[in-house]
């Protein structure tokens, strides 16, 4: 959303609805964006703002780009709604819901996986807008010979209501420990995690699970530090959705998987779960591997560990494939959506 704000601000006046100070400065640092032309204004979507005031305030804008949590606001301007996950629990058949839909100029989804559920829910034909990664001119050069024997996973620390971790870091630690116990030496697991204070206990639990094994957990790193980690590792694991009933809870799969793309841009070979948006990023056997179960995750990882020529071949293909998800392409797709 901040990349969209940056791009649109080159030709339009752009404001972000936000009540806390410093969010744009933090976003600029975290995502390496120039947000100097973007401003913040009072958050009219706060529960403290009456509906009629929100409606009247919204009329001051030509368009509002709304990141939905499943809801649709009733606004007086053109509404562009962005969905990043299925919303199967939301009732869209009410009269109020239908009235809100009338203000929607376009529904946008972050993957075909998400689109399949959203289109059915709203009887719509949504636009696909893959998340941005790097500009092509800034794509990292991959030095495969300088890389270390590291398996990497990047993701936030959070838990579902039933207690399971959304990004499956505990499962990843378990599988890596079993690989080490099988006799694999001189390989490390690197977990890069971001978390809120309320989820700090999860970090402590993961550190306990990792004790005695070559596992490093890096918390809340900067953009530059993350790029450094990406540049060093060889293999990328992604397991969101593993062990979940994705028929009942499709939102628990990875809806796109931007960290997988970032890893591929840095020459890492992905071994990712065969679910959700990962299938749109990774071509099994061409630029990485997809797995359906724990056995396949281990076998395909060991194949890469033992066959360096295969790893280098897939790494080069992964780098090329990741170019399909560039920031350049994101901006090219964004412009016509708002110019219609």
PyMOL commands that set and color helices and strands:
alter all, ss='L'
color gray80, all
select helices_A, chain A and resi 2-8+23-31+51-58+95-101+112-122+136-138+144-146+169-181+197-210+223-232+250-252+258-265+278-281+294-306+308-325+327-339
alter helices_A, ss='H'
color red, helices_A
select strands_A, chain A and resi 14-17+38-41+63-67+78-83+104-109+127-128+150-156+188-194+215-219+235-238+269-273+288-291
alter strands_A, ss='S'
color yellow, strands_A
deselect
rebuild
show_as cartoon
